[in-house]
Amino acid sequence: MFFDTHAHYDDRAFDDDRYALLDSVHDAGVELIVDPGCDLKSSRASIALAERFPFVYAAVGIHPEELQDSTPEILAEISALAEDPKCVAIGEIGLDYYWDASHKEEQKLLFRQQLQLALELDKPVIIHDREAHGDCFEIVRDYPGLRGVFHCYSGSAEMAKELLKNGWYLGFDGPVTYKNARKTLEVLAICPPERILIETDSPYLSPVPHRGKRNDSRNLRYIVQTIAENLRLEPETVAEITLENGKRLFGIN
């Protein structure tokens, strides 16, 4: 059974078939899903989905691209949503210098505010790090009590080693199946199986052979197959290990 630890079913790409699709994922071996929010609206939607489907859990937070949602009032609402019993993490939060390198200090402040919230609530974090590896690493080192996952990890193997030493998990998504995945496979090779999480980032990042199409949790099997081949494990073993990893990190019994 699979645990999709990062899927945005609140996204409008699923407006036509969201509930029917979620009703069907068990047939593809999907046991659990975490739906992370990216702003106040999607965080609310994530909680609503988690309340509707017993196997869906929520994360709430403000993505670095959503700086307009970083007012004290909205952060207070995020904090209140995080108290919901089905909310298992603060995320998706972090730094993104690919889309916006002109507001780095504002992104860092928002990131730190939400890391502090995670510590106060004793919840793990789901970190988005795009073209901001050095700053992300420096900031999380300032919060040694944190636990969490670097979603769709794209940093170096050297940085991965340091994160792994400090108990972080690394998320692997569709790009691990791509032809240009050399760097990702180098990271996978040094990552202990007990620190691997599998994700789809649905509706984005579809794996081969569905690259370019809308993604969903039923495609986890392609990610698991690639990880298994590279680690010389059986796909069933990878699925079982990553299921338990996700349950351990997010406190799901």
Backbone torsions as a table, in degrees:
resi	resn	phi	psi	omega
1	MET	NA	143.5	-173.7
2	PHE	-103.6	151.2	173.5
3	PHE	-121.8	107.8	175.5
4	ASP	-84.5	101.1	-172.5
5	THR	-85.3	6.2	179.2
6	HIS	-161.4	100.4	178.3
7	ALA	-148.5	131.2	-174.9
8	HIS	-97.7	74.0	179.4
9	TYR	-75.0	-7.9	172.3
10	ASP	-77.8	-11.0	-177.0
11	ASP	-64.5	146.2	-177.9
12	ARG	-65.5	-15.6	175.9
13	ALA	-61.3	-18.5	-180.0
14	PHE	-104.5	11.8	-175.4
15	ASP	-60.0	-31.8	-175.2
16	ASP	-80.7	-24.1	-172.6
17	ASP	-146.1	22.8	-173.5
18	ARG	-52.8	-54.9	-173.4
19	TYR	-71.1	-38.9	177.8
20	ALA	-63.9	-40.0	179.7
21	LEU	-65.0	-46.4	179.5
22	LEU	-64.7	-32.2	176.2
23	ASP	-66.2	-19.9	-173.2
24	SER	-102.2	-10.8	-170.0
25	VAL	-67.4	-25.8	178.0
26	HIS	-60.7	-30.6	179.6
27	ASP	-64.8	-20.5	177.6
28	ALA	-100.0	12.8	175.7
29	GLY	85.1	12.7	-179.9
30	VAL	-86.3	119.2	-176.9
31	GLU	-96.9	-38.8	-174.8
32	LEU	-140.0	152.7	178.6
33	ILE	-141.7	139.1	167.2
34	VAL	-111.6	127.4	178.4
35	ASP	-108.1	107.2	-178.1
36	PRO	-86.7	140.0	172.3
37	GLY	-81.4	158.7	178.2
38	CYS	-123.3	-12.5	176.0
39	ASP	-157.2	-174.0	-177.8
40	LEU	-64.1	-44.4	-178.4
41	LYS	-60.8	-48.8	-177.6
42	SER	-72.4	-27.9	175.3
43	SER	-66.5	-41.6	175.4
44	ARG	-62.2	-42.5	180.0
45	ALA	-65.3	-36.3	177.9
46	SER	-62.6	-44.3	177.2
47	ILE	-61.5	-42.4	-179.5
48	ALA	-62.5	-41.5	177.4
49	LEU	-64.8	-40.5	179.8
50	ALA	-64.7	-33.3	178.7
51	GLU	-75.1	-27.3	-179.8
52	ARG	-80.6	-37.6	-175.3
53	PHE	-115.3	119.1	-176.9
54	PRO	-59.7	-28.2	-175.9
55	PHE	-91.2	-1.4	177.7
56	VAL	-101.1	134.5	176.5
57	TYR	-120.7	156.1	-174.5
58	ALA	-109.6	154.1	163.2
59	ALA	-129.1	147.9	-178.6
60	VAL	-127.6	144.4	-179.8
61	GLY	171.5	179.0	-180.0
62	ILE	-119.7	116.0	179.0
63	HIS	-65.4	149.2	-179.3
64	PRO	-60.6	-22.8	177.0
65	GLU	-75.9	-8.8	-175.1
66	GLU	-110.3	46.3	-177.3
67	LEU	-59.4	-25.6	179.5
68	GLN	-64.8	-16.7	179.1
69	ASP	-95.4	20.3	-173.8
70	SER	-103.7	25.8	177.8
71	THR	-72.9	156.9	177.6
72	PRO	-56.4	-36.0	-178.9
73	GLU	-66.7	-43.1	-179.7
74	ILE	-70.6	-39.4	176.7
75	LEU	-61.4	-34.7	176.5
76	ALA	-66.1	-37.5	177.5
77	GLU	-68.2	-38.4	176.0
78	ILE	-60.5	-43.4	179.1
79	SER	-60.7	-41.0	178.7
80	ALA	-66.3	-41.8	177.9
81	LEU	-62.3	-34.7	-178.1
82	ALA	-64.4	-16.6	178.8
83	GLU	-78.9	-11.4	-179.5
84	ASP	-60.4	138.9	-178.7
85	PRO	-59.7	-25.3	-179.9
86	LYS	-90.3	0.0	176.4
87	CYS	-87.4	118.4	-174.4
88	VAL	-110.2	-1.3	-177.7
89	ALA	-163.3	164.3	169.5
90	ILE	-102.2	119.4	-178.1
91	GLY	166.5	156.4	22.4
92	GLU	-98.9	120.8	-176.2
93	ILE	-128.5	164.4	176.7
94	GLY	148.7	-143.8	-177.4
95	LEU	-133.6	141.1	178.0
96	ASP	-139.9	102.6	178.8
97	TYR	-96.6	-1.0	177.4
98	TYR	-72.6	-48.9	-178.7
99	TRP	-85.4	-28.8	-175.8
100	ASP	-151.0	101.4	177.4
101	ALA	-101.5	8.3	-175.8
102	SER	-97.5	-6.3	-179.7
103	HIS	-128.7	46.4	-175.7
104	LYS	-62.6	-43.6	-176.7
105	GLU	-66.9	-37.3	177.3
106	GLU	-65.7	-40.3	177.0
107	GLN	-62.3	-44.0	-179.1
108	LYS	-62.1	-41.6	179.3
109	LEU	-62.8	-47.3	178.6
110	LEU	-60.9	-41.3	178.1
111	PHE	-59.1	-49.8	-178.6
112	ARG	-63.5	-39.5	178.9
113	GLN	-59.0	-40.0	-177.4
114	GLN	-80.3	-29.8	172.4
115	LEU	-63.8	-41.1	177.7
116	GLN	-63.3	-40.1	176.8
117	LEU	-60.1	-43.3	179.2
118	ALA	-60.2	-41.7	177.9
119	LEU	-64.4	-42.9	-179.0
120	GLU	-63.3	-35.7	-178.0
121	LEU	-94.5	-1.5	-178.4
122	ASP	55.6	49.5	177.7
123	LYS	-120.0	149.1	174.8
124	PRO	-71.3	168.3	179.7
125	VAL	-120.6	150.9	174.3
126	ILE	-113.4	112.6	-169.8
127	ILE	-104.2	129.2	172.4
128	HIS	-98.0	121.9	-178.5
129	ASP	-134.9	103.7	178.8
130	ARG	-125.6	117.1	-179.1
131	GLU	55.6	30.4	-178.8
132	ALA	-140.3	33.5	-170.3
133	HIS	-59.3	-47.6	-177.1
134	GLY	-62.2	-45.8	-179.3
135	ASP	-68.5	-40.0	177.1
136	CYS	-59.3	-45.7	-178.2
137	PHE	-63.8	-44.2	-179.7
138	GLU	-62.9	-39.4	-177.5
139	ILE	-70.3	-46.6	-177.5
140	VAL	-65.7	-26.2	177.3
141	ARG	-65.7	-20.6	178.5
142	ASP	-78.3	-5.7	-177.9
143	TYR	-127.5	72.7	-173.1
144	PRO	-63.5	-18.3	179.0
145	GLY	-82.7	-3.5	-177.6
146	LEU	-72.5	154.3	168.4
147	ARG	-138.6	155.1	-179.5
148	GLY	162.4	-163.5	-175.5
149	VAL	-130.9	139.2	167.1
150	PHE	-87.6	102.9	-176.1
151	HIS	-64.2	135.9	178.5
152	CYS	45.2	58.6	-171.3
153	TYR	-55.7	128.8	-178.2
154	SER	-130.9	10.3	178.7
155	GLY	-81.1	-170.7	-177.3
156	SER	-80.3	164.8	175.2
157	ALA	-66.8	-33.3	179.6
158	GLU	-64.9	-44.3	177.3
159	MET	-66.3	-38.7	178.6
160	ALA	-58.7	-41.6	179.5
161	LYS	-58.7	-41.8	-179.4
162	GLU	-68.7	-41.1	178.3
163	LEU	-63.6	-43.4	-179.4
164	LEU	-63.2	-37.4	177.1
165	LYS	-60.0	-29.8	-177.1
166	ASN	-97.8	15.3	171.0
167	GLY	86.8	9.3	-179.9
168	TRP	-76.7	153.1	171.9
169	TYR	-99.2	154.9	176.6
170	LEU	-119.3	133.4	-179.9
171	GLY	-95.6	134.1	178.6
172	PHE	-117.9	131.0	-173.5
173	ASP	-123.5	-164.4	-179.7
174	GLY	-51.2	-37.9	-178.9
175	PRO	-57.0	-19.9	177.4
176	VAL	-64.4	-18.2	-180.0
177	THR	-93.3	-4.3	-174.2
178	TYR	-80.6	158.9	-178.7
179	LYS	-64.0	-29.5	-177.9
180	ASN	-95.8	30.0	-173.6
181	ALA	-87.7	17.7	-174.8
182	ARG	-52.4	-48.4	-177.5
183	LYS	-64.3	-42.0	178.8
184	THR	-64.2	-39.2	-180.0
185	LEU	-69.5	-30.6	174.4
186	GLU	-63.8	-41.1	177.5
187	VAL	-66.6	-44.8	179.2
188	LEU	-56.7	-38.4	-176.7
189	ALA	-64.6	-26.1	-179.2
190	ILE	-102.1	-0.6	-175.9
191	CYS	-90.5	118.7	176.8
192	PRO	-58.8	140.0	-179.4
193	PRO	-52.3	-32.4	-177.9
194	GLU	-74.6	1.5	177.0
195	ARG	-117.6	11.4	-179.1
196	ILE	-96.9	132.9	168.1
197	LEU	-117.4	146.5	175.5
198	ILE	-106.6	142.5	-174.7
199	GLU	-144.0	157.0	169.7
200	THR	-108.4	-28.6	-170.2
201	ASP	58.1	29.8	179.9
202	SER	-53.2	140.0	10.3
203	PRO	-90.3	13.9	-174.8
204	TYR	-98.5	172.5	168.2
205	LEU	56.3	43.9	177.9
206	SER	-59.1	138.7	178.8
207	PRO	-77.6	161.7	166.9
208	VAL	-61.7	131.7	16.7
209	PRO	-98.9	16.8	-177.1
210	HIS	-110.8	18.5	-178.5
211	ARG	-56.5	134.5	-179.4
212	GLY	95.5	-12.0	178.4
213	LYS	-102.8	166.1	176.6
214	ARG	-61.3	133.7	-177.7
215	ASN	-94.5	153.2	169.6
216	ASP	-154.6	174.2	-170.2
217	SER	-63.5	-20.0	179.4
218	ARG	-65.9	-14.9	179.5
219	ASN	-87.5	1.9	178.2
220	LEU	-56.3	-30.1	-175.9
221	ARG	-61.1	-30.4	179.5
222	TYR	-72.1	-37.3	177.4
223	ILE	-67.1	-45.2	178.9
224	VAL	-61.8	-41.5	-179.6
225	GLN	-61.4	-43.2	-180.0
226	THR	-66.6	-43.6	178.0
227	ILE	-61.0	-44.2	-178.7
228	ALA	-61.6	-43.6	-179.4
229	GLU	-62.4	-40.2	-176.7
230	ASN	-77.2	-28.3	178.9
231	LEU	-96.3	-0.4	-179.8
232	ARG	57.7	48.2	175.8
233	LEU	-122.9	164.3	173.5
234	GLU	-76.7	143.3	177.6
235	PRO	-54.7	-37.1	179.6
236	GLU	-63.4	-35.4	178.6
237	THR	-68.0	-44.0	177.9
238	VAL	-62.0	-42.7	179.3
239	ALA	-61.5	-43.6	-179.1
240	GLU	-66.7	-45.1	-178.7
241	ILE	-63.2	-46.6	-176.8
242	THR	-70.6	-29.8	173.8
243	LEU	-61.8	-47.9	-179.5
244	GLU	-68.1	-35.2	176.8
245	ASN	-59.6	-47.3	-179.5
246	GLY	-64.2	-42.1	178.7
247	LYS	-63.4	-37.6	179.7
248	ARG	-67.3	-47.8	-177.8
249	LEU	-63.1	-44.1	-173.1
250	PHE	-93.2	3.8	174.9
251	GLY	66.7	38.2	-178.8
252	ILE	-103.6	122.6	-179.1
253	ASN	-85.4	NA	NA
